[in-house]
């Protein structure tokens, strides 16, 4: 078994378990409330499936990387609904229920919209090189790794809330363990590729991530907690899904290393933003009042 295949399997398992955990821990009333708020849903879709992919495409066309490096960056651009959105919202003292609801909505739309975006935008970054996008494989990855585990967690949460409450803590601990294993494997398999990335490449991907956060912030509206939630949900892309698609559709190419590197950079950059916002919220809260 090749290391790319191992990484693909670990990415899918990690993604699936995280989505199951999100479903178990999500507040069903908050999710329903988010679904009923057409304005919030529309902003989430606009930010994640229109503006960030357009921003990512513009970034790729400006820096003009190797075609398959461009594909790796694009993969994260069209894969929103990173499971880190709600916990980052909690760190930032944002609206966690709204962030979870948006993440679930965006994850549910991914099998419809992400393959279409990838198929439409890939020729624009391939530099004339023929790049085949296996749309069926992408849809299958989205359904198996993201949608089904999420729905399963939500169903358990709704039908058997006591069982969900019992499972949620060990599921969260397993999520942390799997993420550590996944990140360690990414660094192990892609270490040489990481060393080859020039400093301006790292800086560019950090700026792209911060720009994605800014897109969500600008669309967030007057409510600060909801604004931060949308910003973080938009900024943190689904790195597990991006790597899973890369290893499934672009095995043995730079797309895998690029998606992995971009995913790690986005994971860390957005966490830093969440921590800063959380500290600012705590510092500005009146004495004796929770932030």
C-alpha positions in Angstrom: 0.0 0.0 0.0 1.4 3.4 -1.0 1.8 6.3 1.4 -0.6 8.3 -0.7 -3.2 5.6 -0.2 -2.5 5.4 3.6 -2.9 9.2 3.8 -6.2 9.0 1.9 -7.6 6.3 4.3 -6.5 8.2 7.4 -7.9 11.5 6.0 -11.3 9.8 5.3 -11.4 8.2 8.8 -10.5 11.4 10.5 -13.0 13.5 8.5 -15.8 11.0 9.1 -15.2 10.8 12.8 -15.0 14.6 13.1 -18.3 15.0 11.2 -19.9 12.4 13.4 -18.6 14.2 16.5 -20.0 17.5 15.2 -23.4 15.9 14.6 -23.4 14.5 18.2 -22.4 17.8 19.8 -24.4 20.1 17.6 -27.5 21.8 19.1 -30.4 20.6 16.9 -32.5 23.7 17.8 -29.6 26.0 16.9 -29.2 24.1 13.6 -32.9 24.4 12.8 -32.8 28.1 13.8 -29.9 28.6 11.3 -31.8 26.8 8.6 -34.8 29.1 9.0 -32.6 32.2 8.8 -32.4 32.5 5.0 -30.2 35.6 5.3 -27.5 33.8 7.3 -27.6 30.8 5.0 -27.4 32.9 1.9 -24.4 34.8 3.3 -22.7 31.5 4.2 -23.3 30.1 0.7 -22.1 33.3 -1.0 -19.0 33.5 1.1 -18.0 29.9 0.8 -19.1 28.8 -2.6 -18.7 32.1 -4.6 -16.4 34.6 -3.0 -13.7 32.4 -1.5 -13.4 30.2 -4.7 -13.2 33.4 -6.7 -10.5 34.8 -4.3 -8.6 31.5 -4.5 -8.8 31.5 -8.3 -7.5 35.0 -8.4 -4.6 34.2 -6.1 -3.6 31.2 -8.3 -3.8 33.2 -11.5 -1.6 35.9 -9.9 1.2 33.7 -8.5 1.0 31.2 -11.5 2.3 28.1 -9.7 2.8 24.6 -11.3 -0.6 23.5 -12.6 -1.1 20.7 -10.1 0.1 23.0 -7.2 -2.7 25.3 -8.4 -5.1 22.4 -8.3 -4.1 21.6 -4.7 -4.8 25.2 -3.6 -8.1 25.2 -5.5 -9.2 22.0 -3.7 -9.2 23.9 -0.4 -10.9 26.9 -2.0 -13.9 24.8 -3.1 -14.1 22.6 0.1 -15.7 24.6 2.9 -17.3 23.4 6.1 -14.2 22.5 8.0 -15.2 20.8 11.2 -12.9 23.2 13.2 -15.4 26.1 12.6 -17.6 25.5 15.6 -14.8 24.9 18.2 -12.9 27.9 16.8 -16.1 29.9 17.2 -16.2 28.8 20.9 -12.6 29.9 21.4 -13.4 33.3 19.8 -16.5 33.8 22.0 -18.6 33.8 18.8 -22.0 32.3 18.0 -21.2 28.6 18.2 -24.7 27.4 17.4 -24.8 29.5 14.2 -21.3 28.3 13.2 -22.3 24.7 13.7 -25.6 25.2 11.8 -23.7 26.9 8.9 -21.1 24.2 8.8 -23.8 21.5 8.5 -25.6 23.4 5.7 -22.4 23.9 3.8 -21.4 20.3 4.3 -24.7 19.1 3.0 -24.3 21.3 -0.1 -20.7 20.1 -0.8 -21.6 17.0 -2.9 -23.6 19.3 -5.2 -21.4 22.4 -5.4 -17.8 21.4 -4.7 -17.5 18.9 -7.7 -19.1 21.5 -10.0 -16.8 24.2 -8.9 -13.7 22.0 -9.2 -14.7 20.8 -12.6 -15.4 24.3 -13.8 -12.3 26.0 -12.3 -9.6 23.4 -12.8 -9.1 24.2 -16.5 -8.4 27.8 -15.6 -5.5 26.9 -13.4 -4.0 24.0 -15.3 -2.0 26.2 -17.7 -3.1 24.2 -20.7 -2.1 20.9 -19.1 -4.8 18.2 -19.2 -6.0 17.6 -15.7 -8.8 15.0 -15.2 -11.2 15.6 -12.4 -13.0 12.4 -11.3 -16.3 14.0 -10.3 -17.8 10.7 -9.3 -14.9 10.0 -7.0 -15.2 13.5 -5.5 -18.9 13.1 -4.8 -18.3 9.6 -3.3 -15.6 11.1 -1.0 -18.0 13.9 0.1 -20.9 11.5 0.8 -18.9 8.8 2.6 -16.4 11.1 4.5 -18.7 14.0 5.3 -22.4 13.9 4.8 -23.2 10.4 6.0 -21.3 10.6 9.3 -22.7 14.1 9.9 -26.3 12.9 9.4 -25.7 9.9 11.6 -24.4 12.0 14.4 -27.4 14.4 14.0 -29.9 11.5 14.0 -28.4 10.0 17.2 -28.4 13.4 18.8 -32.0 14.0 17.9 -33.5 10.5 18.5 -31.3 9.4 21.5 -30.0 12.6 23.2 -28.9 10.7 26.3 -26.8 8.3 24.3 -25.4 11.2 22.3 -24.5 13.0 25.6 -22.6 9.8 26.7 -20.8 9.4 23.4 -19.8 13.1 22.8 -16.9 13.3 25.2 -15.1 10.1 24.0 -15.9 11.1 20.4 -14.2 14.5 21.0 -11.2 12.8 22.5 -11.0 10.4 19.5 -11.3 13.5 17.2 -8.2 15.1 18.8 -6.2 11.8 18.6 -7.1 11.2 14.9 -6.2 14.8 14.1 -2.8 14.5 15.7 -2.2 11.2 13.8 -3.4 12.8 10.5 -1.2 15.9 11.0 1.8 13.8 11.9 1.3 11.6 8.8 0.9 14.7 6.7 4.3 16.1 8.0 5.9 12.7 7.6 4.8 12.0 4.0 5.0 15.6 2.8 8.1 16.8 4.7 10.3 17.1 1.7 7.6 19.0 -0.1 7.2 21.3 2.9 10.9 22.1 2.7 10.6 23.0 -1.0 7.9 25.6 -0.4 9.5 29.1 -0.6 8.8 31.6 2.2 6.7 33.8 0.0 4.6 30.7 -0.7 3.8 30.2 3.0 3.1 34.0 3.4 0.8 33.9 0.4 -1.2 31.0 1.7 -1.5 32.7 5.2 -2.7 35.9 3.5 -5.2 33.9 1.4 -6.6 32.3 4.6 -6.8 35.7 6.4 -8.6 37.1 3.3 -11.1 34.3 3.5 -11.7 35.1 7.1 -12.2 38.8 6.1 -14.8 37.7 3.5 -16.9 36.1 6.2 -16.4 39.1 8.5 -17.5 41.6 5.9 -20.7 39.6 5.2 -21.4 38.9 8.9 -23.7 41.8 9.6 -24.0 43.9 12.8 -24.0 41.1 15.4 -20.4 40.7 16.4 -20.8 37.1 17.7 -22.5 36.0 14.5 -20.0 37.9 12.4 -17.0 36.1 14.0 -18.8 32.8 13.6 -19.3 33.3 9.8 -15.7 34.6 9.5 -14.2 31.6 11.1 -16.5 29.1 9.4 -15.5 30.7 6.1 -11.8 30.9 6.9 -11.1 27.4 8.0 -11.4 25.2 5.0 -11.9 21.4 5.1 -8.3 20.2 4.9 -9.2 16.5 5.6 -11.6 16.6 2.7 -9.2 18.4 0.4 -6.4 15.9 1.1 -8.8 13.0 0.7 -9.9 14.3 -2.8 -6.3 15.0 -3.7 -5.1 11.5 -2.9 -8.2 9.9 -4.5 -8.1 11.9 -7.8 -4.5 13.2 -8.1 -2.4 10.5 -6.6 1.3 10.9 -7.0 1.1 14.6 -7.9 2.1 17.9 -6.2 -1.7 18.5 -5.6 -1.5 16.2 -2.5 1.4 18.0 -0.8 -0.1 21.4 -1.7 -3.5 20.6 -0.3 -1.9 19.2 2.9 0.4 22.3 3.3 -2.5 24.7 2.7 -4.7 22.8 5.1 -2.1 23.0 7.9 -1.5 26.7 7.3 -5.2 27.4 7.3 -5.7 25.3 10.4 -3.0 27.3 12.3 -3.7 30.7 10.9 -7.5 30.6 11.7 -6.8 29.2 15.2 -4.6 32.2 15.8 -7.4 34.5 14.7 -9.8 32.7 17.0 -7.5 32.9 20.0 -6.9 36.7 19.5 -10.6 37.4 19.2 -11.3 35.3 22.3 -8.7 37.3 24.3 -10.1 40.6 23.0 -13.6 39.5 23.9 -12.5 38.5 27.4 -10.6 41.8 27.9 -13.5 44.0 26.8 -16.2 42.1 28.9 -17.4 44.1 32.0 -16.0 42.7 35.2 -18.1 39.8 36.5 -19.8 39.3 33.2 -18.8 36.3 31.0 -17.2 37.2 27.7 
